[in-house]
Amino acid sequence: MIELSSLNTLMYHTNMVALDCPAGQRMVKGCSFCVMQLPCRCSITSGDLYLPPKIGTCANNSDSITILHPVNLALIQEFFDTGYETIEGHTTFQKFVDLKIPTFKIFNHSFSKYLAADKQDHLSLKKMADRAKKDEKVFQTLAESMIDGYVDLDLNSFPDTSGTIAISAACLAVICFIYSIWSYLKFRKLTAILALTHQINQSHAFPTPQPDLSFIYTQKPGAPSQTHTEILEHVYTSFTTPWPYVTLSVITTLMICCYAHKLWRKFKRTHKTTLHIELTTGTDCILIELASLPLCPEHWLITPPEDIHAITINRTCLLWANLTIDTSDFIIRNIHTDKQLKIPMTIHISPFKALRLRNLLRQPYTAYFLLSHHQYFKLLQ
């Protein structure tokens, strides 16, 4: 039952309706889908549903009950011709309209409990009507048509896991072979360019005295020149020197180790119970970890200090700093052993965080304590 207005109430799949009006009580037969116009100040009961009487202005002061039957205009337009153009979306009938259409055969498979789809897709009424006229099933997804066998999926033509691995390996081998040929050609071209652009040591000619008449040839000593083989060996040595690659490998390994260590520290920090102090100016905020608690928050009785007297930063060696928080008593007690945990109020901070804190403390700020557990924060009051 849905109250549409002060007079109209929509009834859907109701067998009997009990009315309690100022003029008396009565029972009215329900309907599958209709709109009832009821008298003023009547309460409605049908099964487990109850609508109280409406207090206010009401136009139906009589004791008569009017039942109107609407129709699904969109459904009629899909199955019948244009002879019903006089029926509009707000048209209702005094008598029940007998409407018979073909049954919608929507495919329903037995794998629903294994599927993770929890959203019902909207179906096209036009396509459903065409399927119903042909007495065919309505499939909501392509997977349902495959399950029912409507779409044939020949799995024999597709390779199995071993075939897929073999095809991938063959493709990778072809790509590597083509890349090796391309690299060889580029290396050969680069070697030729370096050989042509290599500077030859110059030598100067000096005048020599007129030799005596003799037919004995004496070779003059000249500057040694590099042969083509020596040039190729020099280029090959410059390209195969292992130290740049070793240095790059060491730097990459160190960066990976540092990043893995940072991720591990972040994982340990976010998966435990931690006590923090947060300082904020409204536009800037700094969160500082004070201590880690060995148990979950429900095992501790925490009484935060009523006031924070002062927050100071003292510089230490190598630009590091100590943050000191002057507060009243901070009580953290184990509810099982009744032992009290002492929280250090002097924290070692990095130079960058110390610089941010100094800039923040020069402005009006607010400080309060937080308790975090698995990245869920709670304000301690």
C-alpha positions as CSV (number, residue, x, y, z in Angstrom):
1,M,0.0,0.0,0.0
2,I,1.3,3.4,-1.0
3,E,-0.4,6.7,-0.1
4,L,-0.5,8.8,-3.3
5,S,-2.4,11.8,-1.9
6,S,-4.9,12.6,0.8
7,L,-7.6,10.8,-1.2
8,N,-5.9,8.2,-3.3
9,T,-4.1,5.1,-2.1
10,L,-2.3,2.6,-4.4
11,M,-3.1,-1.1,-3.7
12,Y,-0.9,-3.8,-5.0
13,H,-1.6,-7.6,-4.5
14,T,-4.0,-7.1,-1.6
15,N,-6.7,-9.7,-0.8
16,M,-8.8,-7.9,1.8
17,V,-8.7,-4.3,3.1
18,A,-10.1,-3.3,6.5
19,L,-11.2,0.3,6.8
20,D,-11.7,2.1,10.1
21,C,-13.6,5.3,9.4
22,P,-15.6,7.8,11.6
23,A,-18.8,6.3,10.1
24,G,-17.8,2.8,11.1
25,Q,-15.7,-0.2,10.2
26,R,-16.0,-2.1,7.0
27,M,-14.2,-4.8,4.9
28,V,-13.5,-4.2,1.2
29,K,-12.2,-6.7,-1.3
30,G,-8.7,-5.9,-2.5
31,C,-7.2,-6.0,-5.9
32,S,-4.0,-6.9,-7.8
33,F,-3.3,-3.3,-8.9
34,C,-5.7,-0.4,-8.3
35,V,-6.2,3.0,-6.8
36,M,-8.8,3.5,-4.0
37,Q,-10.4,6.8,-3.2
38,L,-11.3,6.6,0.5
39,P,-13.4,8.8,2.8
40,C,-11.6,11.3,5.1
41,R,-9.9,10.2,8.3
42,C,-9.9,6.4,7.5
43,S,-7.2,4.1,8.7
44,I,-6.3,1.1,6.4
45,T,-5.2,-2.4,7.4
46,S,-4.2,-5.2,5.0
47,G,-2.3,-8.1,6.3
48,D,0.8,-6.8,8.2
49,L,0.5,-3.3,6.6
50,Y,-1.2,-0.4,8.3
51,L,-1.8,3.2,7.3
52,P,-3.0,5.6,10.0
53,P,-5.7,8.2,9.3
54,K,-4.6,11.5,7.7
55,I,-5.2,14.6,9.8
56,G,-5.8,17.8,7.7
57,T,-7.8,19.1,4.8
58,C,-9.9,16.4,2.9
59,A,-12.3,16.8,0.0
60,N,-14.1,13.4,0.2
61,N,-16.5,13.9,3.1
62,S,-18.9,11.2,1.9
63,D,-18.8,7.5,2.8
64,S,-18.4,6.2,-0.7
65,I,-15.3,4.3,-1.9
66,T,-14.2,4.5,-5.5
67,I,-11.8,2.0,-7.1
68,L,-9.9,2.9,-10.2
69,H,-7.9,0.5,-12.3
70,P,-4.9,1.9,-14.2
71,V,-3.0,0.0,-17.0
72,N,0.6,-0.3,-18.0
73,L,0.6,2.0,-21.1
74,A,4.1,1.1,-22.2
75,L,3.3,-2.7,-22.1
76,I,0.1,-2.2,-24.1
77,Q,1.9,-0.1,-26.8
78,E,4.5,-2.9,-27.3
79,F,1.9,-5.7,-27.9
80,F,-1.1,-4.0,-29.5
81,D,-1.7,-1.7,-32.5
82,T,-2.5,2.0,-32.6
83,G,-6.2,1.5,-32.0
84,Y,-5.7,2.3,-28.3
85,E,-4.3,5.8,-28.9
86,T,-7.0,7.3,-26.7
87,I,-5.4,5.6,-23.6
88,E,-2.9,7.8,-21.9
89,G,-0.5,7.4,-19.1
90,H,-3.0,8.7,-16.5
91,T,-6.1,7.0,-17.8
92,T,-7.9,4.8,-15.3
93,F,-11.0,2.5,-15.6
94,Q,-13.9,1.9,-13.3
95,K,-13.9,-1.8,-14.0
96,F,-11.0,-4.2,-13.9
97,V,-9.3,-4.5,-17.3
98,D,-8.5,-8.0,-18.4
99,L,-5.0,-7.9,-19.9
100,K,-3.4,-11.0,-21.3
101,I,0.0,-11.0,-23.0
102,P,2.5,-13.7,-23.8
103,T,4.7,-14.9,-20.9
104,F,8.1,-13.4,-20.6
105,K,10.5,-16.4,-20.5
106,I,13.5,-14.9,-18.7
107,F,16.4,-17.4,-18.5
108,N,17.3,-18.4,-14.9
109,H,20.4,-20.6,-14.3
110,S,21.5,-22.4,-11.2
111,F,24.9,-20.6,-10.9
112,S,23.5,-17.5,-9.3
113,K,24.9,-18.3,-5.9
114,Y,28.4,-18.5,-7.5
115,L,28.2,-15.2,-9.3
116,A,29.3,-11.9,-7.6
117,A,26.8,-9.7,-9.4
118,D,24.5,-8.1,-6.9
119,K,23.0,-5.4,-9.2
120,Q,20.0,-6.1,-11.4
121,D,20.4,-4.7,-14.9
122,H,17.5,-2.9,-16.6
123,L,16.1,-4.8,-19.5
124,S,14.7,-3.3,-22.7
125,L,10.9,-3.7,-22.8
126,K,10.9,-3.5,-26.6
127,K,13.4,-6.4,-26.9
128,M,11.5,-8.4,-24.2
129,A,8.2,-7.9,-26.1
130,D,9.7,-9.1,-29.4
131,R,11.1,-12.2,-27.7
132,A,7.7,-12.9,-26.0
133,K,5.9,-12.6,-29.3
134,K,8.2,-15.2,-30.8
135,D,7.9,-17.4,-27.6
136,E,11.7,-17.2,-27.0
137,K,13.8,-16.9,-23.9
138,V,15.1,-13.5,-22.7
139,F,18.8,-13.5,-21.8
140,Q,20.1,-10.7,-19.5
141,T,23.8,-11.2,-20.3
142,L,26.0,-12.9,-22.9
143,A,27.1,-15.5,-20.3
144,E,23.6,-16.8,-19.9
145,S,23.2,-17.4,-23.6
146,M,26.5,-19.4,-23.5
147,I,25.3,-21.4,-20.4
148,D,22.0,-22.3,-22.1
149,G,23.7,-23.3,-25.3
150,Y,22.2,-20.5,-27.4
151,V,25.6,-19.3,-28.4
152,D,28.0,-22.1,-29.4
153,L,31.5,-21.7,-28.0
154,D,33.9,-24.1,-29.6
155,L,36.7,-24.6,-27.1
156,N,38.5,-27.2,-29.2
157,S,39.8,-24.5,-31.6
158,F,41.5,-22.6,-28.7
159,P,44.8,-23.9,-27.4
160,D,45.1,-25.2,-23.9
161,T,47.6,-23.9,-21.2
162,S,50.6,-25.7,-22.8
163,G,49.7,-24.4,-26.2
164,T,49.3,-20.9,-24.9
165,I,52.7,-21.0,-23.2
166,A,54.3,-22.4,-26.4
167,I,52.8,-19.7,-28.6
168,S,53.9,-17.0,-26.1
169,A,57.4,-18.4,-26.0
170,A,57.6,-18.6,-29.8
171,C,56.4,-15.0,-30.1
172,L,58.9,-13.8,-27.5
173,A,61.7,-15.7,-29.3
174,V,60.8,-14.1,-32.6
175,I,60.8,-10.6,-31.0
176,C,64.2,-11.2,-29.3
177,F,65.6,-12.5,-32.6
178,I,64.4,-9.4,-34.5
179,Y,65.7,-7.2,-31.7
180,S,69.2,-8.8,-31.8
181,I,69.4,-8.3,-35.6
182,W,68.4,-4.6,-35.1
183,S,71.0,-4.2,-32.3
184,Y,73.7,-5.7,-34.4
185,L,73.0,-3.4,-37.3
186,K,72.9,-0.3,-35.0
187,F,76.2,-1.4,-33.4
188,R,77.8,-2.0,-36.7
189,K,76.7,1.5,-37.9
190,L,78.0,3.1,-34.7
191,T,81.3,1.4,-35.0
192,A,81.8,2.6,-38.6
193,I,80.9,6.2,-37.6
194,L,83.4,6.1,-34.7
195,A,86.1,4.7,-37.0
196,L,85.6,7.4,-39.6
197,T,85.5,10.2,-37.0
198,H,88.7,9.1,-35.2
199,Q,91.4,11.7,-35.3
200,I,94.7,10.6,-36.8
201,N,98.0,12.0,-35.2
202,Q,99.5,14.5,-37.6
203,S,103.2,14.6,-38.5
204,H,105.3,17.4,-40.0
205,A,107.8,17.1,-42.9
206,F,111.3,18.5,-42.4
207,P,113.7,19.4,-45.2
208,T,116.4,16.8,-45.6
209,P,119.9,17.2,-47.1
210,Q,120.6,16.1,-50.6
211,P,121.7,12.5,-50.3
212,D,124.7,11.1,-52.1
213,L,124.1,9.3,-55.3
214,S,123.0,5.9,-54.0
215,F,120.3,3.4,-54.8
216,I,120.0,2.1,-51.3
217,Y,116.5,3.0,-49.9
218,T,116.5,4.0,-46.2
219,Q,113.0,4.2,-44.5
220,K,112.5,7.1,-42.3
221,P,110.9,6.6,-38.8
222,G,107.3,8.0,-38.6
223,A,104.7,8.3,-36.0
224,P,102.8,5.1,-35.2
225,S,99.3,5.0,-36.5
226,Q,96.4,3.0,-35.2
227,T,95.1,0.2,-37.3
228,H,91.4,-0.6,-38.0
229,T,91.6,-3.5,-35.7
230,E,92.9,-1.4,-32.8
231,I,90.0,1.1,-33.3
232,L,87.4,-1.7,-33.2
233,E,89.0,-3.1,-30.0
234,H,88.9,0.4,-28.4
235,V,85.2,0.8,-29.3
236,Y,84.3,-2.7,-28.1
237,T,86.2,-2.2,-24.8
238,S,84.3,1.1,-24.2
239,F,81.0,-0.6,-24.7
240,T,81.8,-3.7,-22.6
241,T,83.2,-2.0,-19.6
242,P,81.3,-3.6,-16.7
243,W,81.6,-0.8,-14.1
244,P,78.7,1.4,-15.3
245,Y,76.4,-1.6,-15.3
246,V,77.6,-2.8,-11.9
247,T,77.1,0.7,-10.5
248,L,73.6,0.9,-12.0
249,S,72.7,-2.5,-10.6
250,V,74.0,-1.6,-7.1
251,I,72.0,1.7,-7.1
252,T,68.8,-0.1,-8.3
253,T,69.2,-2.8,-5.7
254,L,69.7,-0.3,-2.9
255,M,66.6,1.7,-4.0
256,I,64.5,-1.5,-4.1
257,C,65.7,-2.5,-0.6
258,C,65.0,1.0,0.8
259,Y,61.5,1.0,-0.7
260,A,60.7,-2.5,0.6
261,H,61.9,-1.5,4.0
262,K,59.8,1.7,3.9
263,L,56.7,-0.4,2.9
264,W,57.4,-2.9,5.7
265,R,57.7,-0.1,8.3
266,K,54.5,1.5,7.0
267,F,52.7,-1.9,7.2
268,K,53.9,-2.5,10.8
269,R,52.9,1.1,11.7
270,T,49.4,0.9,10.3
271,H,48.6,-2.6,11.7
272,K,49.0,-1.9,15.4
273,T,47.5,0.2,18.1
274,T,49.3,3.6,18.3
275,L,49.0,6.7,20.4
276,H,49.4,10.0,18.5
277,I,49.4,13.7,19.1
278,E,48.0,16.0,16.4
279,L,48.9,19.6,16.1
280,T,46.8,21.7,13.6
281,T,46.3,25.4,12.7
282,G,43.3,24.7,10.6
283,T,45.2,24.8,7.3
284,D,48.3,22.7,8.3
285,C,48.3,19.5,10.3
286,I,51.1,17.4,11.7
287,L,50.6,13.9,13.2
288,I,53.3,12.6,15.6
289,E,53.5,9.1,17.0
290,L,54.1,8.9,20.7
291,A,54.0,5.2,21.6
292,S,52.7,1.8,20.4
293,L,50.4,-0.3,22.6
294,P,50.9,-4.1,22.6
295,L,47.2,-4.9,22.8
296,C,44.0,-3.7,21.1
297,P,42.2,-0.5,22.3
298,E,39.5,-2.4,24.3
299,H,42.1,-3.8,26.7
300,W,43.2,-0.3,27.9
301,L,41.7,2.3,30.1
302,I,43.0,5.6,28.8
303,T,42.6,8.9,30.6
304,P,44.2,11.7,28.5
305,P,45.6,14.8,30.2
306,E,43.2,17.7,30.9
307,D,45.7,20.3,29.6
308,I,48.9,20.6,27.6
309,H,51.1,23.3,29.3
310,A,53.8,23.7,26.7
311,I,55.4,22.1,23.6
312,T,59.1,22.8,23.0
313,I,61.7,21.7,20.4
314,N,65.3,21.2,21.4
315,R,68.0,20.8,18.8
316,T,70.5,17.9,19.2
317,C,73.5,16.8,17.2
318,L,73.5,16.3,13.4
319,L,70.4,18.6,13.0
320,W,68.1,16.2,14.7
321,A,65.7,17.5,17.4
322,N,63.7,16.4,20.5
323,L,60.1,17.3,20.9
324,T,59.1,17.7,24.6
325,I,55.4,17.8,25.6
326,D,54.6,19.2,29.0
327,T,51.2,17.9,30.2
328,S,49.4,16.8,33.2
329,D,49.1,13.1,34.1
330,F,48.6,10.8,31.2
331,I,47.1,7.5,32.5
332,I,47.0,4.3,30.4
333,R,46.0,1.3,32.5
334,N,45.6,-2.4,31.5
335,I,42.1,-3.5,32.5
336,H,43.3,-7.1,33.0
337,T,46.5,-6.7,35.0
338,D,45.7,-3.2,36.4
339,K,49.3,-2.1,35.4
340,Q,49.9,1.4,34.3
341,L,51.8,2.2,31.1
342,K,54.2,5.2,31.0
343,I,54.1,7.2,27.9
344,P,57.4,9.1,26.9
345,M,56.8,12.8,26.4
346,T,60.1,13.4,24.7
347,I,60.2,12.2,21.1
348,H,63.1,12.2,18.6
349,I,62.0,13.8,15.4
350,S,63.7,14.4,12.0
351,P,65.1,17.8,10.9
352,F,62.3,18.2,8.3
353,K,59.6,17.5,10.8
354,A,61.3,19.8,13.3
355,L,61.3,22.7,10.7
356,R,57.5,22.1,10.0
357,L,56.8,22.1,13.8
358,R,58.7,25.4,14.4
359,N,56.7,27.0,11.6
360,L,53.4,25.6,13.0
361,L,54.2,26.6,16.6
362,R,54.6,30.3,15.6
363,Q,50.9,30.4,14.8
364,P,47.8,29.8,16.9
365,Y,47.3,26.0,17.0
366,T,45.3,23.2,18.6
367,A,46.8,20.0,20.0
368,Y,44.9,16.8,21.0
369,F,45.6,13.1,21.4
370,L,44.4,10.4,19.0
371,L,44.3,6.6,19.3
372,S,44.7,4.6,16.0
373,H,44.1,0.9,15.3
374,H,44.4,-0.4,11.8
375,Q,44.3,3.2,10.4
376,Y,41.0,3.9,12.3
377,F,41.5,7.0,14.5
378,K,39.6,7.9,17.6
379,L,39.8,11.2,19.5
380,L,40.7,10.8,23.2
381,Q,38.6,13.0,25.4
